Amino acid sequence: MTVISQLSQPQDAAEAIRHDLTACWTAVVNAGGAVVPMDCPLPPVTEAALRPAVERITRGLSPDHSRLLLATVNGALAGWLLLRRESHPLATHCGVVNHVQTHVNFRGRGVGAAMMQHARGVARDEMGLERLQLAVRSGLGLEEFYSKAGWTEVGRWPGALRLAPGDDRDEILMGLTL
């Protein structure tokens, strides 16, 4: 059974949790996942390369602005995502979902779907958000996953992402009204 919990303050992210987040992220990226942070080299990556991004995310946690949702199965980290409020005054009613990932050892068990459903409730009921947005890389079937969770494609940047010479992918923008 998948259990979803959340971290909303930096002190909630103990060293063991930050280690598990980094290990999960490393496994996901190296398996072809689309959650490569901007300041990280392209795959294959090491935990050391991803650790600064995990530290930055956990330092920025705040009940009103940024929360980590963690999915565990039998006590092991099975996946996580970042839910954050837009900071621009014109968009504070909107949130962004980033870094959605299911550990490769837990794929196909509904972990991602459970996290997305839980994120919807946290965003609406706890953070007071009215809309969510996210961006996904084409070519991985992610738009189908999010569509099943109620998200709608609202835009596309053709060829915006270059994975390798000759391998350009669209960045697909998706939205969800809460």
C-alpha positions, 0 to 999 in steps of 0.5 A: 500500500502506498502512503503519501506524506508531506514535508513543508519545512526545511527541518522536516527533511532529515539527512536520511530523507535527503539521502533517499530523495537523492538516491531515488532521483539518481535512479530515475534520471539514469533510467531515462526519466525526464526530471533532470535539474537545470544545473545538473549534467545530462545522464548518466548522473551521480548522487553527488551531482543531484545532491545540490538540487535536493538541498536547494529544494529542501531548504526552500520548503514552506507551508504556504509556498513549497511542499514535498510529497513523499510516497512510501511503500512498506517504509521505502521511498517509492516516489516524490514530487515538489508542489509549489506556489507561483511567486509572482503576485499575479499568479499566486493562485496557481501552483506548479508541480515539479520533479514527479518521479517514481523510483524504478523499483516501484513503477507500475504500482500506482505510486505516481497516480497516488501522488498526483491525486494527493497533490491535487488535494494538498494544493486545493485544500491546504495551500488554497490554490486554484490551478496547477501547471506542469511541463513534460518531455514528449516521447515518454508517454507522460502526457497520457499519464497526466491526461488520465489524472485529469490534466489537459495539454495547454501548449507545446514548444516543439523541439525545445528539449535536445537530449542528443544531436538529432533527438529533439523533443517537445516540451508539453505544457499541461494544466489542471483546474482545481 
